[in-house]
Amino acid sequence: MGWLTWRQHRAEAAAILTVLVALAVGVLLLTLAGSGMLATLSRGCAAGVCTTNFALFFQSGLFEGWTLVMVAVIAVPVVFGVFVGAPMIARELEHGTQFVAWSQGVTRRRWFVSRVGLVVLSSVVGAAILAAIAQGWFAVQRDLVNSNAVVGGFTFWDGFDIAPPVVIAYTLFALALGVAAGAALRRTVPAMALTLAAYIAVRVPLAQLARWRYLPPVTARLSDGGQLVSVASLPGPSDWQLTSYPPTYVDAAGHALNASSVNRLLEQCSGGSPSAAPTCPSALNGVYTLLQYQPALRFWLFQGIEAAIFLVLAVALLALAYRLVMRLR
């Protein structure tokens, strides 16, 4: 059964291998090309011109190349789900060829496990290897940022979506989603469309809305003059800073203030100029700026949390697909 599964999916396997090899070669070439630039940047940081020199990286072709590679690695799981997972069961059910295997003494369970297990395992292993190679480059950049406090460089969290734990989980989820969609719809093209739509519907909200809430963020309060007034330390260059512009203002009681309220307070200063704020402590007494961030030490914990979410979803989807296949008439 394994040999038959290999023969039926060797075209997909060859396509997957080609994509993975191409991306891996691209990652390695960019790593080799960027090693010299990173050495130059490190020497520049030691000389005190770190920020200026680091900007050269973002203006070079290396930055655009790495942007494309990162997008490609992020897209690998859903590509596997749409073009490998969805047709895996749907194509057989659409043409009725599963009955040929079942009439030869192959049970439904063995048929399902053989078809799904081999393809899922090979896809996950390939995606994990690619993610490990890509994450290695971000580790180099992260170390440069940490050691030299580069402003505007890559932070610890910028490589979150291409780290091996979550890439493995994304791939397994996408494949399971495709298999379940194929078993439910029994038609290849609709199953592919449903897989793409459902993957985006789950993946994007979790990344944008839920990820930063896995644990309560650390909060630091700054006075208008920039003095730290809370027990929490300021975020470092490798922390995930959540505060965006315009900043969040609160009063002494912790109630949020909008920008217009702060501006009215500033107008009470001499001359009504925001630049005169330090000269009017009475007007701004108790007004603080909130800085929220997730520490770099939580990176791998967050990786585990997000990977666990997608792994649970994948197991549930595979169980659903199995039940649907077992109930076929």
C-alpha positions as CSV (number, residue, x, y, z in Angstrom):
1,M,0.0,0.0,0.0
2,G,2.9,2.3,0.7
3,W,4.4,1.6,-2.7
4,L,1.0,2.4,-4.3
5,T,0.7,5.6,-2.4
6,W,4.2,6.6,-3.5
7,R,3.4,6.0,-7.1
8,Q,0.2,8.0,-6.9
9,H,1.8,11.0,-5.2
10,R,5.3,11.0,-6.7
11,A,4.4,14.0,-8.9
12,E,3.4,16.0,-5.8
13,A,6.5,14.7,-4.0
14,A,8.8,15.8,-6.8
15,A,7.1,19.2,-6.9
16,I,7.5,19.6,-3.1
17,L,11.1,18.5,-3.2
18,T,11.8,21.0,-6.0
19,V,10.2,23.9,-4.1
20,L,12.1,23.0,-0.9
21,V,15.4,22.6,-2.6
22,A,15.0,25.9,-4.4
23,L,14.1,27.8,-1.2
24,A,16.9,26.1,0.7
25,V,19.5,27.0,-1.9
26,G,18.2,30.6,-1.9
27,V,18.4,30.8,1.9
28,L,22.0,29.4,1.9
29,L,23.1,31.7,-0.9
30,L,21.7,34.7,0.9
31,T,23.3,33.6,4.1
32,L,26.7,33.3,2.5
33,A,26.3,36.6,0.7
34,G,25.2,38.3,3.9
35,S,27.9,36.9,6.1
36,G,30.4,39.5,4.9
37,M,27.9,42.3,5.4
38,L,27.1,41.2,8.9
39,A,30.8,41.2,9.7
40,T,31.1,44.8,8.4
41,L,28.1,45.8,10.4
42,S,29.5,44.3,13.6
43,R,32.8,46.2,13.1
44,G,30.8,49.4,12.4
45,C,28.8,48.9,15.6
46,A,32.0,48.5,17.6
47,A,33.1,51.8,16.1
48,G,30.0,53.6,17.2
49,V,28.2,54.0,13.8
50,C,26.0,51.0,14.3
51,T,22.6,52.4,13.3
52,T,23.9,54.1,10.1
53,N,25.7,51.1,8.9
54,F,22.8,48.7,9.7
55,A,20.6,50.8,7.4
56,L,22.8,49.7,4.5
57,F,21.4,46.2,4.9
58,F,17.8,47.4,4.3
59,Q,18.9,49.3,1.2
60,S,20.7,46.3,-0.3
61,G,19.4,43.5,-2.5
62,L,19.8,41.1,0.5
63,F,16.9,42.7,2.3
64,E,14.6,42.2,-0.7
65,G,15.8,38.7,-1.2
66,W,15.2,37.8,2.4
67,T,11.8,39.3,2.3
68,L,10.9,37.0,-0.6
69,V,12.3,34.0,1.1
70,M,10.4,34.8,4.3
71,V,7.1,35.1,2.3
72,A,7.8,31.9,0.6
73,V,8.5,30.0,3.8
74,I,5.3,31.4,5.3
75,A,3.4,30.3,2.2
76,V,4.8,26.7,2.2
77,P,2.2,25.2,4.6
78,V,-0.9,26.5,2.8
79,V,0.6,25.4,-0.6
80,F,1.0,21.9,0.8
81,G,-2.5,22.0,2.1
82,V,-4.1,23.2,-1.1
83,F,-2.1,21.2,-3.7
84,V,-1.3,18.1,-1.7
85,G,-3.8,17.7,1.2
86,A,-7.0,18.7,-0.6
87,P,-6.6,16.4,-3.6
88,M,-5.3,13.5,-1.5
89,I,-8.7,12.1,-0.6
90,A,-11.0,14.2,-2.8
91,R,-9.5,13.0,-6.1
92,E,-10.1,9.3,-5.1
93,L,-13.6,9.9,-3.9
94,E,-14.4,12.1,-7.0
95,H,-13.5,9.3,-9.4
96,G,-14.5,6.4,-7.2
97,T,-11.1,4.7,-7.4
98,Q,-11.1,4.0,-3.6
99,F,-13.4,1.1,-4.2
100,V,-10.7,-0.6,-6.3
101,A,-8.4,-0.7,-3.3
102,W,-11.1,-1.7,-0.9
103,S,-12.2,-4.6,-3.2
104,Q,-8.6,-6.0,-3.1
105,G,-8.7,-6.7,0.7
106,V,-7.4,-3.3,1.8
107,T,-9.4,-2.0,4.7
108,R,-10.6,1.6,4.8
109,R,-8.4,2.3,7.8
110,R,-5.3,1.0,6.1
111,W,-6.1,2.9,3.0
112,F,-6.7,6.2,4.9
113,V,-3.6,5.8,7.1
114,S,-1.3,4.8,4.2
115,R,-2.4,7.7,2.0
116,V,-2.4,10.4,4.7
117,G,0.5,9.3,6.9
118,L,3.2,9.0,4.2
119,V,2.4,12.3,2.6
120,V,1.9,14.2,5.8
121,L,5.1,12.9,7.3
122,S,7.3,13.8,4.3
123,S,5.7,17.2,3.9
124,V,6.2,18.1,7.6
125,V,9.9,16.9,7.6
126,G,10.6,19.0,4.5
127,A,9.0,22.1,5.9
128,A,10.8,21.7,9.2
129,I,14.2,21.4,7.5
130,L,13.5,24.5,5.4
131,A,12.3,26.5,8.5
132,A,15.4,25.5,10.4
133,I,17.7,26.8,7.6
134,A,15.7,30.1,7.4
135,Q,15.5,30.6,11.1
136,G,19.3,30.3,11.3
137,W,19.8,33.5,9.4
138,F,17.4,35.3,11.7
139,A,19.4,34.0,14.7
140,V,22.5,35.7,13.3
141,Q,20.7,39.0,12.9
142,R,19.1,38.6,16.4
143,D,22.5,38.2,17.9
144,L,23.8,41.2,16.1
145,V,20.9,43.3,17.4
146,N,21.2,42.0,21.0
147,S,25.0,42.6,21.2
148,N,25.0,46.1,19.6
149,A,21.5,47.4,20.5
150,V,20.8,48.3,16.9
151,V,17.8,50.6,16.5
152,G,15.5,49.6,13.6
153,G,17.1,46.2,13.0
154,F,15.5,42.7,13.1
155,T,14.2,41.8,16.5
156,F,13.9,38.5,18.2
157,W,10.3,38.2,17.2
158,D,10.6,39.0,13.5
159,G,11.4,35.4,12.7
160,F,8.4,34.0,14.6
161,D,6.4,32.8,11.6
162,I,9.4,30.9,10.1
163,A,10.6,29.1,13.3
164,P,10.5,25.3,13.0
165,P,7.9,24.6,15.8
166,V,5.2,26.8,14.3
167,V,6.0,25.9,10.6
168,I,5.7,22.2,11.4
169,A,2.3,22.9,13.1
170,Y,1.1,25.2,10.3
171,T,2.0,22.5,7.7
172,L,0.3,19.7,9.6
173,F,-2.8,21.9,10.1
174,A,-2.9,22.9,6.4
175,L,-2.6,19.3,5.3
176,A,-5.2,18.1,7.8
177,L,-7.5,20.9,6.7
178,G,-7.1,19.8,3.0
179,V,-7.7,16.2,3.8
180,A,-10.9,17.0,5.8
181,A,-12.2,19.3,3.1
182,G,-11.6,16.7,0.5
183,A,-13.4,14.0,2.6
184,A,-16.3,16.3,3.2
185,L,-16.8,17.8,-0.3
186,R,-15.5,14.8,-2.3
187,R,-14.5,17.2,-5.1
188,T,-11.0,18.4,-5.7
189,V,-11.4,22.0,-6.8
190,P,-14.0,23.0,-4.1
191,A,-11.8,21.3,-1.5
192,M,-8.8,23.3,-2.6
193,A,-10.7,26.5,-2.4
194,L,-12.2,25.7,1.0
195,T,-8.7,24.8,2.3
196,L,-7.2,28.1,1.2
197,A,-10.1,30.2,2.6
198,A,-10.2,28.3,5.9
199,Y,-6.5,28.4,6.4
200,I,-6.4,32.2,6.0
201,A,-9.4,32.6,8.2
202,V,-7.7,30.8,11.1
203,R,-4.1,31.7,10.6
204,V,-4.3,35.4,10.1
205,P,-6.6,36.3,13.1
206,L,-4.5,34.1,15.4
207,A,-1.3,35.8,14.4
208,Q,-2.7,39.4,14.4
209,L,-5.2,39.3,17.3
210,A,-4.4,36.4,19.6
211,R,-0.6,35.9,19.6
212,W,0.3,38.9,21.7
213,R,-2.3,37.9,24.2
214,Y,-1.0,34.4,25.0
215,L,0.4,35.9,28.2
216,P,-0.4,39.4,29.6
217,P,2.1,41.9,28.3
218,V,4.6,43.6,30.5
219,T,3.7,47.3,31.0
220,A,6.1,50.1,31.8
221,R,4.9,53.7,32.6
222,L,6.8,56.7,31.5
223,S,6.3,60.3,32.7
224,D,6.0,63.0,30.1
225,G,9.7,63.7,30.5
226,G,10.5,60.0,29.7
227,Q,11.4,59.0,33.3
228,L,10.7,55.4,34.2
229,V,8.1,55.4,37.0
230,S,7.0,51.7,37.1
231,V,8.8,48.7,38.5
232,A,8.9,47.1,35.1
233,S,12.0,47.7,33.0
234,L,12.0,49.3,29.6
235,P,11.7,47.0,26.6
236,G,15.0,45.9,25.1
237,P,15.9,45.7,21.4
238,S,14.9,42.1,21.3
239,D,11.5,42.5,23.0
240,W,8.3,42.6,21.1
241,Q,7.0,46.2,21.6
242,L,3.2,46.3,21.3
243,T,2.7,50.1,21.8
244,S,2.0,51.8,18.6
245,Y,1.8,55.5,17.6
246,P,0.0,57.5,18.9
247,P,1.1,56.3,22.3
248,T,-1.4,55.3,25.0
249,Y,-1.8,57.9,27.8
250,V,-3.2,57.2,31.3
251,D,-3.8,59.4,34.3
252,A,-2.7,58.7,37.9
253,A,-5.7,56.4,38.4
254,G,-4.8,54.3,35.3
255,H,-7.7,55.6,33.2
256,A,-7.0,56.0,29.5
257,L,-6.7,59.5,28.1
258,N,-7.1,60.3,24.4
259,A,-4.6,62.6,22.6
260,S,-7.0,65.5,22.6
261,S,-7.2,65.4,26.4
262,V,-3.4,65.4,26.7
263,N,-3.3,68.3,24.2
264,R,-5.7,70.3,26.4
265,L,-3.4,69.7,29.4
266,L,-0.4,70.8,27.3
267,E,-2.2,74.0,26.4
268,Q,-2.2,74.9,30.1
269,C,1.6,75.1,30.0
270,S,3.3,78.4,29.5
271,G,2.8,79.6,25.9
272,G,0.6,76.6,25.1
273,S,3.5,74.9,23.4
274,P,4.1,71.1,23.9
275,S,7.8,71.8,24.1
276,A,7.2,73.7,27.4
277,A,5.7,70.6,29.0
278,P,8.7,70.1,31.4
279,T,8.0,73.6,32.8
280,C,4.5,72.8,33.9
281,P,4.4,69.8,36.1
282,S,1.1,70.8,37.7
283,A,-0.8,70.5,34.4
284,L,0.8,67.1,33.5
285,N,1.0,65.7,37.0
286,G,0.1,62.0,36.9
287,V,-0.1,61.7,33.1
288,Y,1.9,58.8,31.9
289,T,2.7,57.0,28.7
290,L,2.2,53.3,28.7
291,L,4.7,51.0,27.0
292,Q,3.6,47.4,26.5
293,Y,5.8,44.6,25.3
294,Q,6.4,40.8,25.3
295,P,9.9,40.0,26.6
296,A,12.2,38.0,24.4
297,L,12.4,35.3,27.0
298,R,8.8,34.4,26.1
299,F,9.6,33.7,22.4
300,W,9.9,29.9,22.6
301,L,7.0,29.7,25.1
302,F,4.8,31.5,22.6
303,Q,6.1,29.2,19.9
304,G,5.0,26.2,21.9
305,I,1.6,27.8,22.6
306,E,0.8,28.6,19.0
307,A,2.2,25.3,17.7
308,A,0.0,23.4,20.3
309,I,-3.1,25.3,19.0
310,F,-2.5,24.3,15.4
311,L,-1.5,20.7,16.3
312,V,-4.8,20.3,18.3
313,L,-6.7,21.6,15.3
314,A,-4.9,19.3,12.9
315,V,-5.6,16.2,15.0
316,A,-9.3,17.2,15.2
317,L,-9.4,17.7,11.5
318,L,-7.7,14.3,10.7
319,A,-10.1,12.6,13.1
320,L,-13.0,14.3,11.3
321,A,-11.7,13.2,7.9
322,Y,-11.2,9.6,9.2
323,R,-14.8,9.4,10.4
324,L,-16.1,10.8,7.1
325,V,-14.2,8.1,5.2
326,M,-15.3,5.3,7.5
327,R,-19.0,6.4,6.9
328,L,-18.7,6.4,3.1
329,R,-21.3,4.4,1.3
